[in-house]
Amino acid sequence: MASPLEPGAEKLRELTEACARFVLAQLADLDRQPAADVEGAAEVAASFVEAAPEEGQTLEALLRRLGPAIAKSYNTAGPGYLAFIPGGGLPTSALADFIACAVNRYVAVVQAAPALARIEETAVRWLADLMGYPASATGILTSGGSLSNFSAIVTAREAKLPQDFSRGRIYVTDETHHCVKKAARLAGFPRDAIRVVPVDARRRLVPSALADAVRGDRERGFAPFLVVASVGTTNTGAVDPIEEIREVARAHGLWVHADAAYGGFFRMVPGGERLMPGIDGCDSITLDPHKGLFLPYGIGCLLVRDRKALLHAHRESAGYLQDVEGAAGTESFADLSPELSRDFRGLRLWLPLQLHGLRPFREQLREKLDLARLAYDELRQDPRFEMLDEPQLSVVAFRLRGPAADAEARGAELLRRVNARGRVFLSSTRVDGRYVLRICVLSFRTHEDRVRDAVTALREEARSLSA
Ligand SMILES: Cc1ncc(COP(=O)(O)O)c(C=O)c1O
């Protein structure tokens, strides 16, 4: 008896084409869709609470239900999404996922699919080249920046601390992404293992303060072992002074990890090395292709200069894997990362980079830096806005001028009104405990018209708020 789990070629073609039509319709009018629309989203969400059906339904019926679920959301794929950290989601990467899932080969151990594993390794190598890493460096693809930072902390811990690592200390700033703290906890460190180093007026770690903190901790019998430099903070896009941080680290034997999840790929633009000098000398780097390379959510990267350190931190062996254990030097991704079975995520990186080449990525990233500068130049001319800093990368952070007492309420109301217009979607944050609005330009679909829409909306709504 034919099973519906094994549809014939014709049926599968029909299903594939229905999905392709659905996706094309979703993407066709992205620029006219609201930048966010969650009105009534709770009802749509509630409609999905149901028991698993005993009998199957048609794909058409299911896609009809999926449409509103997609629509009632922040439009993270659209050009108006300037909140948090955008990316967009290259459709050509989605095609790679389709192929990877459909052929369902196993890439976590080299022996199971040597050429596919080599594709992934090559794509990681390209990212290492973009960061100026030597050929001896290695890396893994993860599900995102949080997991990359987690593996970085474990790798540094294993490289620098004894088995009892309870006295280990990690140095960050208030601007470091919160996933670093979470990762430290998951890696077994108590909360007070995280030391917060002061930042300067541009929200960058102060190296002399790092040196003082490390010395003080050593004197008290702690074991400083890791400093995390942000290469593009989420709040304001600030880039820590990596070279000076490395000098302090060298003097005290610390591992330097660069969290470049948001900012790292800006190194690709012509002259981009000057945006983050010294990143190529860090012990490890987190990158997020689902941010700066515009890939769909679900792909991060950890690069490590010393392959042995990554291997030492992650390798385990087991009898049932003896048939696929390689010789030294031919380690599999499973030996270098926390994961065993997983998707073939290298293809979603490799395919678009091969298909389009690096040039359009460099151009897009250059454009994002220019657009952030444009938004900054426009907003600073308006006396209603106080700019926190010139953009160091593609984040513009600002607040409404006016009495401190209701600054937060007015800022939140401005954000609500701008977002309610539907053309752009912005988000807010806190810097030094104060309410701050921000624009982050990072989607490949965002161009000048949309950034000008954001500026116009901010100016008009700020004027009407103060009227
Ligand atoms: C600087 C930085 N680090 C780490 C992360 C976490 O990355 P992910 O959301 O991919 O886990 C982010 C996310 O925005 C980030 O901006």
The ligand as an SDF file (V2000), in Angstrom:
LIG
                    3D

 16 16  0  0  0  0  0  0  0  0999 V2000
   26.4770   41.6470   19.3820 C   0  0  0  0  0  0  0  0  0  0  0  0
   25.5960   40.4380   19.4170 C   0  0  0  0  0  0  0  0  0  0  0  0
   26.0550   39.2960   19.9510 N   0  0  0  0  0  0  0  0  0  0  0  0
   25.3140   38.1890   20.0230 C   0  0  0  0  0  0  0  0  0  0  0  0
   24.0090   38.1890   19.5760 C   0  0  0  0  0  0  0  0  0  0  0  0
   23.1840   36.9380   19.7040 C   0  0  0  0  0  0  0  0  0  0  0  0
   23.0420   36.3650   18.4470 O   0  0  0  0  0  0  0  0  0  0  0  0
   21.8480   35.3630   18.0960 P   0  0  0  0  0  0  0  0  0  0  0  0
   20.5830   36.1560   18.2330 O   0  0  0  0  0  0  0  0  0  0  0  0
   22.1600   34.9590   16.7010 O   0  0  0  0  0  0  0  0  0  0  0  0
   21.9030   34.2270   19.0520 O   0  0  0  0  0  0  0  0  0  0  0  0
   23.4770   39.3540   19.0300 C   0  0  0  0  0  0  0  0  0  0  0  0
   22.0880   39.3770   18.5490 C   0  0  0  0  0  0  0  0  0  0  0  0
   21.5620   40.3830   18.1640 O   0  0  0  0  0  0  0  0  0  0  0  0
   24.2930   40.5060   18.9390 C   0  0  0  0  0  0  0  0  0  0  0  0
   23.8160   41.6410   18.4310 O   0  0  0  0  0  0  0  0  0  0  0  0
  1  2  1  0
  2  3  1  0
  2 15  2  0
  3  4  2  0
  4  5  1  0
  5  6  1  0
  5 12  2  0
  6  7  1  0
  7  8  1  0
  8  9  2  0
  8 10  1  0
  8 11  1  0
 12 13  1  0
 12 15  1  0
 13 14  2  0
 15 16  1  0
M  END
$$$$
